[in-house]
Structure formats: C-alpha cells, structure tokens
C-alpha cells in the first residue's frame, strides 16, 4: 500500500500543473487519482455520506414495505371491525327478542302459578270429598254388617235404632239430667249396639264412633258420649271406636281411657 502511494507520487511529479485545466487533464488521464483528491479535499464525514445515503435509502425502502404491510393490516382490521359491528347489531336484536321471550315466559309462569294454586285448592277439595265419601261408605259398611265386626266381642249383638233412644234423651233433657248439647252429641254417634260380652255374659251397650283414620278427638267424643248415654240408660256403656288406621300412640291412649278400639280392613 505504501509503495503504491510512492509510485503515485513519482508519477505525479512528471506532470507540470500551471492552472486548473492542467489539473483536469491529469485527472482524466489518471481517474484513480480522484479518490486521493477526494481524501484531501473532503472530510471523512462527507466521504462516508454516499454510503450513509445508500443505507438510508435501504432503510426507507424497508419502511415503505412495512407501511404497505401495515396499510393492508389496517384494511383487514377495518373489515373485521365492520363484520363485528354487524355481529353486534345482530346480537342486540337477538337480545331484544330474548328479552321479549323472557317477559312472555314470566307472564306464562305467573299464569301457571295461578293455575297450580287453583289446582292445589281443587285437589285439596277433592281429597276432602274423597275422604268424606270414604268415611261415609266405611261408616255405612260398619252399620250394615255390624254383626260381623262386633260378633267376636258380643253375643246377641243387635243394632239399636236411634228412634228408640230419642224419647229417652228427650225425657232426660226435660228432667235436666242432660243438656241439649249432650242430647245432640249422643244422637251424633255413628252406631249403637247392644249385646252380651262373650266372656262375662254381661249386658252392655257399645257407643260407637267410626273413623277411617283415628284421631285423639275421636277418642274424646266416644268417651264423653258413652258417659252421657250410661247416665240415662242406667247400663254399662262402653265407648268404642272402629278404624282402619290408628297410630300406636292413639292405641295407647284408648287403652288408658278404657275405650274399646277395633281395627278393621277396608
């Protein structure tokens, strides 16, 4: 490199330069000397400027490509946003329809609740009616076949018509032995049976309350009415209840009160 520079200097010494035209002539003959001239005339920053410009142009080209890509992406995003807006509009319509449907459903549910409440009342009423019908049929069956239900307890069992008891009750009321309420209570007994206890041969009367399902109040009614009847007949009257269903507690209370409990199938 150094020898090349020395050769260049020796070659330059061969030329006589008197004016600017001589300089131009020499540079045309030796264009390779232009680089050396630039180094002398220009600073390092100016010498590097073309290279930096090329680099800048390269970067600008890359940026232009990136900007083009970004523009495409923005275009796609705009299209996506437009589609999303349409979807949101459709969803809003669907939500509005759903709200209307929910409102209708709420009205339907309210109507159904009212209908169910009415049905519950009807079912409760029907249950009551069925219970009453079952009770009436059960009572009729006991009265019609009293000999079958009471024959194991009594000999010579006989159904006492209330027409026979009515004058006795009226006379007892007139004599102030019983009250009008007690008279009516006795007449509300379901069945009256007379006969002899099989084991003892003793004459008794059964004051019978018939109930499909037995409750404590049934026991109390049978007991109180039997006492009133015993007062006016001057006979032993046994309070009696006939039922299909009776809890252990009810059976225990009947035993404690001396009430005859007869459980039967229906």
Secondary structure, 3 states (H helix, E strand, C coil): CHHHHHHHHHHHHCCCCCCHHHHHHHHHHCCCHHHHHHHHHCCHHHHHHHHHHHHHHHHHHHHHHHHHHHHHHHHHHHHHHHHHHHHHHHHHHHHHHHHHHHHHHHHHHHHHHHHHHHHHHHHHHHHHHHHHHHHHHHHHHHHHCHHHHHCCCEEEEEECCHHHHHHHHHHHHHCCCCCHHHHHHHHCCCEEEEEEECCCCCEEEEEEEECCECCHHHHHHHHHHHHHHHHHHCCCEEEEEEECECCHHHHHHHHHHCCEEEECCC
